[in-house]
Amino acid sequence: MTVTVLAIIEPDVKPAPPLAKVMNERLARFAKELQDVHLKGLETVEPLFDDIVIYIGYNSKYSVRWKIVNDVPGSIESEVADQCAKLGYIKWKTVAFGVIDKS
């Protein structure tokens, strides 16, 4: 399984410019670490040609939040949730028209 974690910079979360640069670099580092270290085990999950895409970003209180943006089996979603919980990341609550939140 191919694991992709993308750092999403929200336009509505805007700290002061010097802080924004540091926070954006930090978020990119968290995305790389989540993909390359914490979710490394998912790369050997069958089927190997499947993929999972995860967005991470900040909420309005600058906590790191995450969400899976494609369809994956429940076991994979649980593994991602467990790893993100260990890191202190919170699940991204999506409130958008036409989007069904499974939680």
PECORHU-V779832 format. One record per backbone hydrogen bond with DSSP energy under -0.5 kcal/mol. NH is the residue of the N-H (numbers start at 1). CO is the residue of the C=O. If there is no record, write none. Layout:
BEGIN
nh=NH co=CO
nh=NH co=CO
END
This chain:
BEGIN
nh=2 co=50
nh=3 co=1
nh=4 co=2
nh=4 co=52
nh=6 co=54
nh=8 co=6
nh=8 co=56
nh=9 co=7
nh=10 co=8
nh=13 co=10
nh=14 co=12
nh=15 co=13
nh=20 co=16
nh=21 co=17
nh=22 co=18
nh=23 co=19
nh=24 co=20
nh=25 co=21
nh=26 co=22
nh=27 co=23
nh=28 co=24
nh=29 co=25
nh=30 co=26
nh=31 co=27
nh=32 co=28
nh=33 co=29
nh=34 co=30
nh=35 co=31
nh=36 co=32
nh=37 co=33
nh=38 co=33
nh=39 co=34
nh=40 co=37
nh=42 co=39
nh=43 co=40
nh=44 co=41
nh=45 co=42
nh=50 co=47
nh=52 co=2
nh=54 co=4
nh=55 co=67
nh=56 co=6
nh=57 co=65
nh=59 co=63
nh=62 co=59
nh=65 co=57
nh=66 co=90
nh=67 co=55
nh=69 co=53
nh=70 co=53
nh=76 co=73
nh=77 co=73
nh=78 co=74
nh=79 co=75
nh=80 co=76
nh=81 co=77
nh=82 co=78
nh=83 co=79
nh=84 co=80
nh=85 co=81
nh=86 co=82
nh=87 co=83
nh=88 co=85
nh=89 co=84
nh=90 co=64
nh=92 co=66
nh=93 co=91
nh=94 co=92
nh=95 co=93
nh=96 co=94
nh=99 co=96
nh=100 co=98
nh=101 co=99
nh=102 co=100
END
